């Protein structure tokens, strides 16, 4: 089984090809360049490096949110454009699940956190006792106070992971015990995690869609939409 995965929900962008559980190629870039410029070249490099073409792919996987509105749109649009001509299966993957994936088998609870701005984080909790993270909470956009309340119910150590790790830790460190930060090397999402999660889903025929059904999951309104609603209310 060959899976092409894309990830562009935050400042970094990446593309990966996995075959039967083995990462054949992973291209990752975090140089502050626009995803509309970098993502498709990364996809080509990943496929060329793995020695496959899009016709070899059994599925195209992509993080469909939460994250940067523009980044998520670019990733989902790219996946749809790649998959539609041959009607290749698509696998949408939560960005937060992809973030938590490197902690699988650690025995800890992963608190996947992304900086959502406006004094909020995108967050979900996962039990990482087994080889696949097990979701404990749904993806949500919450305040730091709400995050603190979620973590108070966790038994044992909690590992913060994701680009919201540092800001969340600064808020939490003096308010609760058992909170740790994931190492920088595994802290940020990449397309390899997306591909490996998607492979498991394909084997279980779980949460698979056509390229026409693939859609972003933003969790909240964009800033422009929020400002428009505010003006309308006034």
C-alpha positions in Angstrom: 0.0 0.0 0.0 1.4 3.4 -1.1 0.3 6.6 0.6 1.2 10.2 -0.3 0.7 12.6 2.6 0.8 16.4 2.8 1.0 18.7 5.8 0.8 22.5 5.7 -1.3 23.5 8.7 1.3 25.6 10.4 4.5 27.5 9.4 6.3 24.3 8.3 5.3 22.2 5.2 6.1 18.6 4.4 5.3 15.7 2.1 5.9 12.0 2.6 5.5 8.7 0.8 4.9 5.6 2.9 4.7 2.0 1.5 3.5 -0.8 3.8 4.4 1.0 7.0 7.8 2.1 5.8 8.7 5.8 5.3 10.3 5.9 1.8 10.8 9.7 1.7 10.0 12.7 3.8 10.5 16.3 2.6 10.2 19.0 5.3 10.7 22.8 5.0 10.3 25.4 7.7 12.0 28.4 6.1 9.1 30.9 6.4 8.1 30.6 2.7 4.6 30.6 1.5 3.0 27.1 1.3 1.5 27.9 -2.1 5.1 28.1 -3.3 6.7 25.3 -1.4 4.2 22.5 -0.9 3.9 21.1 -4.5 7.7 21.0 -5.1 8.0 19.1 -1.8 5.4 16.6 -3.1 7.3 16.1 -6.3 10.6 15.7 -4.4 9.0 13.1 -2.1 7.5 11.1 -5.0 10.7 11.3 -7.0 12.8 10.3 -4.0 10.5 7.3 -3.3 10.5 6.3 -7.0 6.7 6.4 -7.3 4.2 8.4 -9.3 0.7 9.5 -8.2 -0.8 6.6 -10.2 1.0 4.3 -7.7 -0.8 5.9 -4.7 -3.6 4.0 -3.0 -4.5 7.1 -1.1 -3.7 10.8 -0.5 -3.7 11.9 3.1 -3.7 15.4 4.5 -4.1 17.3 7.7 -7.5 19.1 7.3 -7.3 21.2 10.5 -7.2 22.7 12.9 -4.4 25.2 12.1 -3.7 28.2 10.0 -6.7 28.9 7.8 -4.6 29.6 4.8 -2.3 26.6 5.4 -5.1 24.2 5.9 -6.9 25.4 2.7 -3.7 25.1 0.7 -3.1 21.5 2.0 -6.6 20.3 1.4 -6.8 22.0 -2.0 -3.5 20.4 -3.1 -4.7 17.0 -1.9 -7.9 17.3 -3.8 -6.2 18.5 -7.0 -3.7 15.5 -6.8 -6.4 12.9 -6.1 -9.3 14.0 -8.3 -8.0 13.1 -11.8 -7.7 9.4 -10.9 -10.4 9.5 -8.1 -7.8 8.4 -5.5 -9.1 7.8 -2.0 -8.4 10.6 0.5 -7.8 10.4 4.2 -8.4 13.6 6.3 -6.3 13.5 9.4 -6.6 15.8 12.4 -3.6 18.0 12.8 -3.7 17.4 16.5 -3.7 13.7 16.1 -0.7 14.0 13.8 1.1 16.1 16.4 0.5 13.5 19.1 1.6 10.5 17.0 5.3 10.6 17.8 4.5 10.0 21.5 2.7 6.7 20.7 4.0 4.0 23.0 5.4 6.4 25.6 2.8 5.6 28.2 2.1 9.3 28.8 -0.9 11.5 28.0 -0.2 13.8 25.0 -1.7 17.2 25.1 -1.5 18.3 21.5 -1.6 22.1 21.5 -1.3 24.6 18.6 -1.2 28.4 19.0 -4.7 29.6 17.9 -3.9 33.2 18.7 -6.5 35.4 20.6 -5.3 33.8 23.9 -6.5 30.4 22.8 -5.0 27.1 21.8 -6.3 24.3 19.6 -6.1 21.2 21.8 -6.9 17.5 22.1 -5.7 14.9 24.6 -4.5 11.4 23.6 -3.6 8.3 25.6 -0.2 7.2 24.2 0.1 3.9 26.1 -0.2 1.8 22.9 1.3 1.9 19.4 -1.4 4.3 18.2 -2.6 7.3 20.2 -6.1 6.9 21.5 -8.2 10.0 21.5 -9.5 11.2 24.9 -11.0 14.5 23.9 -12.3 16.1 20.7 -10.4 18.8 18.9 -11.4 22.2 20.3 -10.3 25.8 20.4 -10.1 26.7 24.1 -8.6 29.3 26.5 -5.6 28.6 28.7 -8.0 28.4 31.7 -10.0 25.7 30.0 -6.8 23.9 29.1 -5.8 23.9 32.7 -9.2 22.4 33.7 -8.8 19.6 31.1 -5.3 18.7 32.4 -6.4 18.6 36.0 -8.4 15.4 35.2 -5.4 13.6 33.8 -3.6 11.0 35.9 0.1 10.7 35.6 2.4 12.7 33.4 1.2 14.9 30.5 3.4 15.9 27.6 2.7 19.1 25.8 3.5 18.7 22.1 2.9 21.1 19.2 3.8 24.7 18.4 1.7 25.8 21.4 3.9 23.9 23.8 6.0 26.9 25.1 3.2 29.3 25.6 1.0 26.6 27.3 3.8 25.5 29.5 4.5 29.1 30.7 0.9 29.4 31.7 0.6 25.9 33.3 3.9 25.3 35.0 3.0 27.1 38.3 -0.6 26.0 38.3 -0.5 22.2 38.1 2.0 19.3 38.4 3.1 16.6 36.0 3.3 18.8 32.9 6.3 18.4 30.6 7.4 19.5 27.2 8.1 17.2 24.3 11.6 17.5 22.8 11.8 20.0 19.9 12.8 17.2 17.5 9.4 15.6 17.7 7.3 18.6 18.7 6.0 19.7 15.3 3.7 17.9 12.9 5.0 16.4 9.8 3.6 14.4 6.9 5.2 11.1 8.0 2.8 10.9 11.0 -0.1 11.8 8.7 0.8 9.0 6.3 1.2 6.4 9.1 -2.1 7.4 10.7 -3.8 7.2 7.3 -2.4 3.8 6.6 -4.1 2.4 9.8 -7.3 4.1 8.7 -7.2 2.5 5.3 -6.6 -1.0 6.7 -9.7 -0.5 9.0 -11.7 1.3 6.3 -12.1 4.1 8.7 -12.8 7.8 7.9 -11.9 7.6 4.2 -13.5 9.9 1.6 -13.5 10.8 -2.1 -11.5 13.8 -3.2 -14.8 15.6 -3.8 -15.8 15.1 -0.2 -12.5 16.1 1.4 -13.0 19.4 3.3 -11.2 21.5 5.9 -12.1 21.5 9.6 -11.4 25.0 11.0 -13.1 24.7 14.4 -13.8 28.4 14.6 -14.5 31.4 12.3 -11.6 33.2 10.6 -10.6 36.6 11.9 -12.3 38.3 9.0 -15.6 36.4 9.7 -15.4 37.3 13.4 -14.9 41.0 12.7 -17.8 41.0 10.2 -20.1 39.3 12.8 -18.9 41.9 15.4 -19.7 44.8 13.0 -23.1 43.3 12.2 -23.9 42.9 15.9 -23.0 46.6 16.5 
